[in-house]
Amino acid sequence: MEQVVITCENTGITKSYNVGTSLLEIAEEQDIQLQSQILAVMVDNQLKNLTYKIYNPKTVKFIDISHPDGMRTYHRSLIFLLQKAIKDVLPNHKLRVKNSIANGLYCEINNGKNTLTPTNVDDVRERMHDLVTQDLAYIRKKIPTAEAIKLFREQGYEEKALLLQTRSRFYTSVYYLDGYPDHYYGPLVPSTGYITKFGLIRYNSGVLLMFPKPDNICELQDFVEQEKMFDIFKEHKEWGSILGVKGLGSLNSAIQRGYTGQLIKIAEALQEKKYAMIADLIYAKHEMIKIVLIAGPSSSGKTTTSKRLAIQLKVAKLNPVVLELDNYFVDRENTPRDEHGDYDFENLHALDVDFFNQQLKALLNGEKITVPKFDFLEGKRYFDNTRLRLGENDILVIEGIHALNPKLTSLVPDKYKFRIYASALTSVTIDENNRIPTTDNRLIRRIVRDSWSRGYSALDTIRRWQSVRRGENKNIFPYQENADVMFNSALLFELSVLKNYAEPLLRKIPPIEPEYAEATRLLKFLGYFEEISKQDEQSIPPTSVLREFIGGSSFEY
């Protein structure tokens, strides 16, 4: 029998195998041992499922839940397991996957009346465990798209059917679990027996699906209450209703029918209304509030948020004064270092917190301060006699990743502070059962902005992204519920605009780079979006948060 040469990065072994050998057979033959159970595999830096068969020479790398793509594979497979259990136990109910919250995934299960009971949840959870015990195979088939559309319409998943209709492809991949169909934009594990750990708890009017920790598949993520974050997701559900968009299929259809301009105008108006509302909240307490603190993760649009809020504060007869945290860095030789010995500029103590607090306290006492400056080339603080004293209607605006950390402003009583958390909490889903992760939205924003504003390639940005995410998990996310107000900077139409900019950048990443896998995933993801024409793009206002990433803003950054 004809053979092909396979190189396994996990073991360093290069060996010949019969054509048509599956990756699972190779893993078992080489006795691949990872931190936890193997879930998927990179084949020439492209994600494949373990049932994938080899017909040409390949380089493979097996991955588990500790790898981001391993975790995503686990998530998709677990969602399908939940969907099948609901079909078996509550046949008149439908699953709608909503958003990541409280270290889990919030889902709604209803029959149009929101009648889910605690007993219903127990029954669904028990059925999920039954399906895991049966170790049922996830079977992938390619069928004509017209057939897939009909199939999902019969199941009552109109958004899924509409998405496939707007994509206009000849064939569509459909997964089956015990005869029940669904569509996912990434591979699944081979069978339900791979789903070794999960949780399902009643939450709000739906359920929270809990996943294992990436460093320990035997333990679930810790539940973290995020009531304020949940409220902002509900607000944007209402905004989607105003715009008449339930999912990506609806959005694509609206663009194809020529409603792009209207979508842009309404989405931007809803955001402007939110900025005005926040300014009104601050003005209502302006005799007490002296500091507005704005925090958010990378590419959350917090800089534009601070600038648009400043305009609304001026409309409210307040005078915003920006105090830049970057000027309070400690001298380079005093900067903390990370576990690799590199400078950790995202550490709170990379800032001179004590000096910063002293100056804040002095300003609130009506004193004049000499504002520091920081020379990033020399890594030194200096003073150029820039003075600052707060006037009667002046209000400090401070923006930065640590802005909501209580230690940053520890000497200032909370009654003087107003705290804002900004993020890009994606307000549209792919379909009923496939969500768009907020991190993907922000990563695509950053890839586009880094290219034109900093000269970084998509490869550079993706390579740095996991380090950025670790910093966010440590320095930003633990404090987000400290906010008085949360602001969602995501625009319903933005990925249809960013698609035009991001795709050419992602295609430049060569297949030999490990980051090619992420580029391929993002390209497939963007492929679901109907692009917005350059002509329609011109209707995006110069003050839009999106202009921070694609250019053409009337603000200076």
C-alpha positions as CSV (number, residue, x, y, z in Angstrom):
1,M,0.0,0.0,0.0
2,E,1.2,3.5,-0.8
3,Q,2.7,5.4,2.2
4,V,3.2,9.0,3.2
5,V,5.8,10.5,5.6
6,I,4.4,12.2,8.7
7,T,6.5,14.4,11.1
8,C,5.0,14.7,14.6
9,E,6.2,17.8,16.4
10,N,5.1,16.4,19.8
11,T,7.5,13.5,19.7
12,G,10.0,14.6,17.0
13,I,9.4,11.4,15.1
14,T,9.2,11.3,11.3
15,K,7.6,8.1,10.1
16,S,5.8,6.5,7.1
17,Y,2.1,5.6,7.4
18,N,-0.4,4.0,5.0
19,V,-2.3,6.5,2.9
20,G,-5.7,7.1,4.6
21,T,-4.4,6.6,8.2
22,S,-6.4,8.8,10.6
23,L,-4.7,11.3,13.0
24,L,-6.2,9.5,15.9
25,E,-4.5,6.2,14.8
26,I,-1.2,8.1,14.6
27,A,-1.7,9.6,18.1
28,E,-2.4,6.1,19.5
29,E,0.5,4.5,17.7
30,Q,3.0,7.1,18.9
31,D,1.4,7.1,22.4
32,I,1.2,10.9,22.4
33,Q,1.1,12.2,26.0
34,L,0.0,15.7,26.6
35,Q,-1.0,17.6,29.8
36,S,-4.6,16.3,29.3
37,Q,-6.6,14.4,26.7
38,I,-5.8,15.1,23.0
39,L,-8.7,17.0,21.4
40,A,-7.5,18.1,18.0
41,V,-4.4,18.5,15.8
42,M,-2.6,21.1,13.8
43,V,-1.8,19.7,10.3
44,D,0.7,22.0,8.5
45,N,-0.5,24.7,10.9
46,Q,-4.2,24.2,10.1
47,L,-6.7,22.9,12.7
48,K,-8.2,19.5,11.9
49,N,-10.2,17.0,13.9
50,L,-8.7,13.7,15.0
51,T,-10.7,11.7,12.5
52,Y,-8.9,13.6,9.6
53,K,-7.1,11.1,7.3
54,I,-3.7,11.7,5.8
55,Y,-3.1,11.3,2.1
56,N,0.0,13.5,1.6
57,P,3.2,14.2,3.6
58,K,2.3,16.4,6.6
59,T,3.7,17.9,9.8
60,V,1.3,17.4,12.7
61,K,1.1,18.7,16.2
62,F,-1.5,17.3,18.6
63,I,-3.2,19.7,21.0
64,D,-5.2,19.6,24.2
65,I,-7.4,22.0,26.2
66,S,-4.4,24.1,27.2
67,H,-4.2,25.3,23.6
68,P,-6.7,28.0,22.5
69,D,-7.8,25.9,19.6
70,G,-8.1,22.9,21.8
71,M,-10.4,24.8,24.1
72,R,-12.5,26.1,21.2
73,T,-12.9,22.6,19.9
74,Y,-14.1,21.5,23.4
75,H,-16.5,24.4,23.6
76,R,-18.1,23.7,20.2
77,S,-18.5,20.0,21.0
78,L,-20.0,20.7,24.4
79,I,-22.5,23.2,23.0
80,F,-23.6,20.5,20.5
81,L,-23.9,18.1,23.4
82,L,-26.2,20.6,25.2
83,Q,-28.3,21.1,22.1
84,K,-28.9,17.4,21.6
85,A,-29.8,16.9,25.2
86,I,-32.4,19.7,25.0
87,K,-33.8,18.1,21.9
88,D,-34.2,14.8,23.7
89,V,-35.6,16.2,27.0
90,L,-37.4,19.3,25.9
91,P,-38.3,18.7,22.3
92,N,-40.4,21.9,22.0
93,H,-37.6,24.1,23.3
94,K,-34.7,25.7,21.4
95,L,-31.2,26.6,22.4
96,R,-29.8,30.1,21.8
97,V,-26.2,30.6,22.7
98,K,-25.8,34.3,23.8
99,N,-22.5,35.4,25.4
100,S,-19.6,34.7,27.6
101,I,-20.3,35.8,31.2
102,A,-19.3,34.8,34.8
103,N,-16.6,32.5,33.4
104,G,-19.2,30.5,31.6
105,L,-21.4,30.7,28.5
106,Y,-24.9,32.1,28.9
107,C,-27.6,30.3,26.9
108,E,-31.3,30.7,26.7
109,I,-33.6,27.6,26.4
110,N,-37.2,28.3,25.8
111,N,-40.3,27.5,23.8
112,G,-41.2,31.2,23.3
113,K,-42.5,31.5,26.8
114,N,-39.3,31.4,28.9
115,T,-40.8,28.6,31.0
116,L,-37.5,26.9,31.9
117,T,-37.7,25.4,35.5
118,P,-34.9,24.0,37.8
119,T,-36.2,20.5,37.1
120,N,-35.8,21.2,33.3
121,V,-32.2,22.1,33.9
122,D,-31.6,19.0,36.0
123,D,-33.1,16.8,33.3
124,V,-31.0,18.4,30.6
125,R,-27.8,18.0,32.6
126,E,-28.6,14.3,33.3
127,R,-29.2,13.7,29.7
128,M,-25.9,15.3,28.8
129,H,-24.1,12.9,31.1
130,D,-26.0,10.0,29.5
131,L,-24.9,11.0,26.0
132,V,-21.3,11.3,27.3
133,T,-21.5,7.8,28.7
134,Q,-22.7,6.4,25.4
135,D,-19.6,7.9,23.6
136,L,-21.6,8.8,20.5
137,A,-19.7,9.9,17.4
138,Y,-19.8,13.4,16.0
139,I,-20.2,12.8,12.3
140,R,-19.3,15.4,9.7
141,K,-20.9,15.4,6.2
142,K,-20.9,17.8,3.3
143,I,-24.3,18.2,1.8
144,P,-25.8,20.6,-0.8
145,T,-26.4,24.0,0.8
146,A,-30.0,24.1,-0.3
147,E,-30.5,20.8,1.5
148,A,-28.9,22.3,4.7
149,I,-31.1,25.4,4.5
150,K,-34.2,23.2,4.3
151,L,-32.9,21.0,7.2
152,F,-32.3,23.9,9.6
153,R,-35.6,25.6,8.7
154,E,-37.4,22.4,9.6
155,Q,-35.5,22.5,12.9
156,G,-36.8,26.1,13.5
157,Y,-33.3,27.7,13.2
158,E,-34.1,30.5,10.8
159,E,-31.0,32.5,11.5
160,K,-28.8,29.5,10.7
161,A,-30.7,28.9,7.5
162,L,-30.6,32.6,6.5
163,L,-26.8,32.7,7.1
164,L,-26.2,29.8,4.8
165,Q,-28.6,31.4,2.2
166,T,-26.6,34.7,2.3
167,R,-23.3,32.9,1.9
168,S,-24.3,31.4,-1.4
169,R,-22.1,28.3,-1.3
170,F,-22.7,25.0,-3.2
171,Y,-22.0,22.8,-0.3
172,T,-22.1,23.1,3.5
173,S,-20.5,21.0,6.3
174,V,-23.1,19.6,8.7
175,Y,-22.3,17.7,11.9
176,Y,-24.6,15.0,13.2
177,L,-24.9,13.7,16.7
178,D,-27.1,10.6,17.0
179,G,-28.9,11.8,13.8
180,Y,-29.4,15.4,15.0
181,P,-27.8,18.1,12.8
182,D,-26.0,21.4,13.4
183,H,-23.4,23.6,11.7
184,Y,-20.2,24.9,13.3
185,Y,-17.3,26.9,11.8
186,G,-14.6,24.7,13.4
187,P,-13.9,21.0,14.1
188,L,-15.4,19.0,16.9
189,V,-13.9,16.2,19.0
190,P,-14.4,12.6,17.7
191,S,-17.2,11.6,20.1
192,T,-19.1,12.6,23.2
193,G,-16.8,10.5,25.4
194,Y,-14.2,13.3,25.0
195,I,-16.4,15.7,27.0
196,T,-15.1,14.7,30.4
197,K,-16.0,17.8,32.4
198,F,-18.7,20.4,32.3
199,G,-21.3,22.2,34.4
200,L,-24.8,23.4,33.7
201,I,-26.5,25.8,36.2
202,R,-29.6,27.9,36.1
203,Y,-28.6,31.6,35.6
204,N,-31.0,34.5,35.2
205,S,-33.7,33.4,32.8
206,G,-31.5,30.8,31.1
207,V,-28.5,28.6,32.0
208,L,-24.8,29.0,32.3
209,L,-22.7,26.3,30.6
210,M,-19.4,25.9,32.5
211,F,-16.1,24.8,31.0
212,P,-12.9,23.2,32.4
213,K,-9.9,25.3,33.3
214,P,-7.3,25.4,30.5
215,D,-4.6,24.1,32.8
216,N,-6.7,21.4,34.4
217,I,-9.4,19.6,32.5
218,C,-10.6,18.0,35.7
219,E,-11.7,21.3,37.3
220,L,-14.3,23.8,36.2
221,Q,-13.7,27.5,35.8
222,D,-14.6,29.4,38.9
223,F,-18.0,31.1,38.8
224,V,-17.6,34.9,39.0
225,E,-20.8,37.0,39.3
226,Q,-20.9,39.7,36.6
227,E,-24.3,41.4,37.0
228,K,-23.3,44.7,35.4
229,M,-21.7,42.9,32.4
230,F,-24.9,40.9,32.0
231,D,-27.0,44.1,32.0
232,I,-24.9,45.6,29.1
233,F,-25.4,42.4,27.0
234,K,-29.2,42.8,27.6
235,E,-29.0,46.4,26.5
236,H,-27.4,45.4,23.2
237,K,-29.9,42.7,22.7
238,E,-32.5,45.5,22.7
239,W,-30.3,47.5,20.3
240,G,-30.3,44.5,18.0
241,S,-34.1,44.5,18.1
242,I,-34.2,48.2,17.2
243,L,-32.0,47.5,14.2
244,G,-34.0,44.4,13.2
245,V,-31.0,42.1,13.4
246,K,-31.1,38.8,15.3
247,G,-28.0,37.2,13.9
248,L,-25.4,37.4,11.2
249,G,-27.8,36.1,8.6
250,S,-30.1,39.1,9.3
251,L,-27.2,41.5,9.1
252,N,-25.9,40.0,5.8
253,S,-29.4,40.2,4.4
254,A,-29.8,43.8,5.4
255,I,-26.5,44.7,3.7
256,Q,-27.5,42.8,0.5
257,R,-30.8,44.7,0.4
258,G,-29.1,48.1,0.6
259,Y,-29.9,49.0,4.2
260,T,-26.3,49.5,5.2
261,G,-26.5,53.3,5.6
262,Q,-29.5,53.0,7.8
263,L,-27.8,50.4,10.0
264,I,-24.8,52.7,10.4
265,K,-26.8,55.7,11.3
266,I,-29.0,54.0,13.9
267,A,-26.1,52.1,15.5
268,E,-24.0,55.3,15.8
269,A,-27.0,57.2,17.2
270,L,-27.5,54.5,19.9
271,Q,-23.9,54.9,21.0
272,E,-24.0,58.6,21.0
273,K,-27.2,58.4,23.2
274,K,-25.2,56.2,25.6
275,Y,-22.3,58.7,25.8
276,A,-24.8,61.5,26.6
277,M,-26.5,59.4,29.2
278,I,-23.1,58.7,31.0
279,A,-22.3,62.5,30.8
280,D,-25.7,63.2,32.4
281,L,-25.0,60.7,35.2
282,I,-21.7,62.5,35.9
283,Y,-23.2,65.9,35.8
284,A,-25.9,64.9,38.2
285,K,-23.2,64.4,40.8
286,H,-20.6,66.9,39.5
287,E,-20.4,68.8,42.8
288,M,-19.0,65.6,44.3
289,I,-17.4,63.7,41.4
290,K,-13.9,65.0,40.5
291,I,-12.4,62.1,38.6
292,V,-13.7,60.0,35.7
293,L,-11.7,56.7,35.4
294,I,-11.9,54.8,32.1
295,A,-10.5,51.2,31.8
296,G,-10.9,48.5,29.2
297,P,-8.9,45.7,27.5
298,S,-6.8,46.2,24.3
299,S,-8.7,47.6,21.3
300,S,-11.8,48.2,23.3
301,G,-12.1,51.7,22.0
302,K,-11.5,53.4,25.4
303,T,-9.5,56.2,23.8
304,T,-12.4,57.2,21.6
305,T,-14.7,56.6,24.5
306,S,-12.8,59.1,26.6
307,K,-12.8,61.7,23.7
308,R,-16.5,61.4,22.9
309,L,-17.4,61.4,26.5
310,A,-15.3,64.6,26.9
311,I,-17.5,66.3,24.2
312,Q,-20.7,65.3,26.0
313,L,-19.2,66.6,29.3
314,K,-18.6,69.9,27.7
315,V,-22.2,69.9,26.5
316,A,-23.1,69.4,30.2
317,K,-21.1,72.5,31.0
318,L,-18.2,70.6,32.6
319,N,-14.6,71.0,31.6
320,P,-12.8,67.6,31.2
321,V,-9.1,67.7,31.9
322,V,-7.1,64.6,30.8
323,L,-4.3,63.3,33.1
324,E,-2.2,60.8,31.2
325,L,-1.1,57.8,33.2
326,D,1.8,57.2,30.8
327,N,3.5,60.2,32.4
328,Y,3.7,58.4,35.7
329,F,5.8,55.5,34.7
330,V,8.7,54.8,37.0
331,D,12.2,55.2,35.6
332,R,13.2,52.2,33.4
333,E,15.6,50.6,35.9
334,N,12.8,50.4,38.5
335,T,10.3,48.8,36.2
336,P,9.1,45.3,37.4
337,R,10.1,42.3,35.3
338,D,8.0,39.3,34.3
339,E,8.8,35.6,34.7
340,H,11.0,35.8,31.6
341,G,13.0,38.7,32.8
342,D,11.5,41.2,30.4
343,Y,10.1,44.5,31.5
344,D,6.5,44.2,32.6
345,F,5.0,47.5,31.5
346,E,1.5,46.2,32.2
347,N,2.3,45.7,35.9
348,L,0.6,48.2,38.2
349,H,3.9,49.0,39.8
350,A,5.4,50.0,36.4
351,L,3.6,53.2,37.5
352,D,4.7,55.4,40.4
353,V,1.4,54.8,42.2
354,D,2.4,56.7,45.4
355,F,3.4,59.8,43.5
356,F,0.3,59.6,41.3
357,N,-1.9,59.5,44.4
358,Q,-0.1,62.4,46.0
359,Q,-0.8,64.5,43.0
360,L,-4.4,63.5,42.8
361,K,-4.9,64.3,46.4
362,A,-3.2,67.7,45.9
363,L,-5.5,68.5,42.9
364,L,-8.6,67.6,44.9
365,N,-7.4,69.9,47.7
366,G,-7.3,72.8,45.2
367,E,-3.5,72.8,45.0
368,K,-1.5,73.4,41.9
369,I,0.8,70.6,40.8
370,T,3.7,70.3,38.4
371,V,2.7,67.5,35.9
372,P,5.4,65.0,35.1
373,K,6.4,64.0,31.6
374,F,8.0,60.7,30.6
375,D,10.8,60.3,28.0
376,F,10.2,56.8,26.6
377,L,13.4,56.8,24.6
378,E,15.5,57.5,27.7
379,G,13.2,55.7,30.1
380,K,13.2,58.7,32.5
381,R,10.7,61.0,34.1
382,Y,11.2,64.8,33.7
383,F,9.4,68.0,34.4
384,D,8.9,70.9,32.0
385,N,7.0,73.3,34.3
386,T,3.6,72.1,33.0
387,R,1.2,73.2,35.8
388,L,-2.3,72.1,36.6
389,R,-5.0,73.2,39.1
390,L,-8.6,72.2,38.9
391,G,-11.1,74.9,38.3
392,E,-14.7,75.0,39.6
393,N,-16.1,73.0,36.6
394,D,-13.0,71.0,35.8
395,I,-13.2,67.2,36.0
396,L,-10.2,64.9,35.6
397,V,-10.5,62.2,33.0
398,I,-8.0,59.3,33.5
399,E,-7.8,56.5,31.0
400,G,-5.7,53.3,31.2
401,I,-5.7,49.6,31.9
402,H,-5.4,50.0,35.6
403,A,-8.0,52.8,36.0
404,L,-10.5,50.5,37.8
405,N,-7.9,49.0,40.1
406,P,-8.6,50.5,43.6
407,K,-4.8,50.6,44.3
408,L,-4.3,53.1,41.5
409,T,-6.3,55.8,43.4
410,S,-6.1,54.4,46.9
411,L,-5.7,57.9,48.6
412,V,-8.8,59.3,46.8
413,P,-12.2,58.5,48.5
414,D,-14.6,56.6,46.2
415,K,-17.2,59.3,46.5
416,Y,-15.0,61.5,44.2
417,K,-14.7,58.9,41.5
418,F,-16.9,57.8,38.5
419,R,-15.7,54.6,37.0
420,I,-16.3,53.4,33.4
421,Y,-15.5,50.1,31.9
422,A,-15.3,50.0,28.1
423,S,-15.1,46.9,25.9
424,A,-16.2,45.6,22.5
425,L,-18.9,43.1,23.6
426,T,-19.9,41.8,20.2
427,S,-23.6,42.5,19.8
428,V,-24.4,40.0,17.0
429,T,-24.1,36.2,16.9
430,I,-23.2,34.0,13.9
431,D,-26.4,32.1,14.3
432,E,-28.6,30.7,17.1
433,N,-25.8,28.3,18.4
434,N,-22.6,30.0,17.3
435,R,-21.5,33.1,19.1
436,I,-18.8,35.7,18.1
437,P,-16.2,35.9,20.9
438,T,-15.4,39.4,22.1
439,T,-11.7,38.6,21.9
440,D,-12.0,37.9,18.1
441,N,-13.7,41.3,17.6
442,R,-10.9,43.0,19.5
443,L,-8.1,41.1,17.8
444,I,-9.4,41.9,14.4
445,R,-9.6,45.6,15.4
446,R,-6.0,45.5,16.6
447,I,-4.7,43.7,13.5
448,V,-6.2,46.5,11.3
449,R,-5.0,49.4,13.5
450,D,-1.5,48.0,14.1
451,S,-1.0,47.7,10.4
452,W,-1.6,51.3,9.4
453,S,-0.8,53.2,12.7
454,R,2.2,51.2,14.0
455,G,3.5,49.3,11.0
456,Y,3.1,45.9,12.6
457,S,2.1,42.9,10.4
458,A,-0.8,40.7,11.3
459,L,1.8,38.1,12.2
460,D,3.3,40.4,14.8
461,T,0.0,41.3,16.3
462,I,-1.2,37.7,16.5
463,R,2.2,36.6,18.0
464,R,1.8,39.2,20.8
465,W,-1.9,38.5,21.4
466,Q,-1.7,35.8,24.0
467,S,0.7,37.9,26.1
468,V,-1.8,40.8,25.8
469,R,-4.6,38.5,27.0
470,R,-2.6,37.3,30.0
471,G,-2.1,40.9,31.0
472,E,-5.8,41.6,30.6
473,N,-6.8,38.6,32.8
474,K,-4.4,39.8,35.5
475,N,-4.8,43.6,35.4
476,I,-8.2,44.4,33.9
477,F,-10.9,41.8,34.0
478,P,-10.8,41.2,37.9
479,Y,-11.8,44.9,38.3
480,Q,-14.5,45.4,35.6
481,E,-17.4,44.9,38.0
482,N,-16.0,47.9,40.0
483,A,-17.4,50.2,37.2
484,D,-20.3,52.5,37.8
485,V,-21.2,52.2,34.1
486,M,-20.2,49.8,31.4
487,F,-20.0,50.9,27.8
488,N,-20.1,48.6,24.8
489,S,-18.1,50.1,22.0
490,A,-18.9,47.2,19.5
491,L,-20.9,48.3,16.5
492,L,-23.3,45.9,14.9
493,F,-21.9,46.4,11.4
494,E,-18.2,46.8,12.2
495,L,-16.9,43.3,11.3
496,S,-18.4,43.7,7.9
497,V,-16.2,46.8,7.5
498,L,-13.1,45.4,9.2
499,K,-13.3,42.4,6.9
500,N,-12.1,44.5,3.9
501,Y,-9.0,45.6,5.9
502,A,-8.2,42.4,7.8
503,E,-8.4,39.8,5.1
504,P,-5.5,41.0,3.0
505,L,-3.3,41.3,6.1
506,L,-4.2,37.8,7.3
507,R,-3.4,36.3,3.9
508,K,0.2,37.5,4.2
509,I,1.0,35.2,7.0
510,P,2.9,32.2,5.5
511,P,1.9,28.6,6.2
512,I,5.2,27.8,7.9
513,E,4.4,30.1,10.8
514,P,2.5,28.7,13.8
515,E,0.3,31.9,13.6
516,Y,-1.0,30.6,10.3
517,A,-3.6,28.5,12.1
518,E,-5.1,31.6,13.8
519,A,-5.0,33.5,10.5
520,T,-6.9,30.7,8.8
521,R,-9.5,30.6,11.6
522,L,-10.0,34.3,11.4
523,L,-10.3,34.3,7.6
524,K,-12.9,31.5,7.8
525,F,-14.8,33.5,10.4
526,L,-14.7,36.7,8.4
527,G,-15.9,34.7,5.4
528,Y,-19.3,34.5,7.0
529,F,-19.7,38.3,6.8
530,E,-21.2,40.2,3.8
531,E,-18.7,43.0,3.2
532,I,-19.7,46.7,3.3
533,S,-18.7,48.7,0.2
534,K,-16.2,51.5,0.3
535,Q,-19.0,53.9,-0.7
536,D,-21.2,52.8,2.2
537,E,-18.2,53.0,4.5
538,Q,-18.0,56.7,3.8
539,S,-21.2,57.2,5.9
540,I,-19.3,56.1,9.1
541,P,-18.9,59.4,11.0
542,P,-15.4,60.8,11.7
543,T,-16.1,60.5,15.5
544,S,-17.1,56.8,15.3
545,V,-15.1,54.4,17.5
546,L,-14.5,52.4,14.4
547,R,-12.4,55.3,13.0
548,E,-9.9,54.6,15.7
549,F,-9.1,51.3,14.0
550,I,-9.6,52.0,10.2
551,G,-8.5,55.6,10.1
552,G,-10.3,58.8,9.1
553,S,-11.1,59.9,12.6
554,S,-11.5,63.6,13.5
555,F,-9.8,62.9,16.8
556,E,-6.1,62.9,17.4
557,Y,-4.6,59.8,19.0
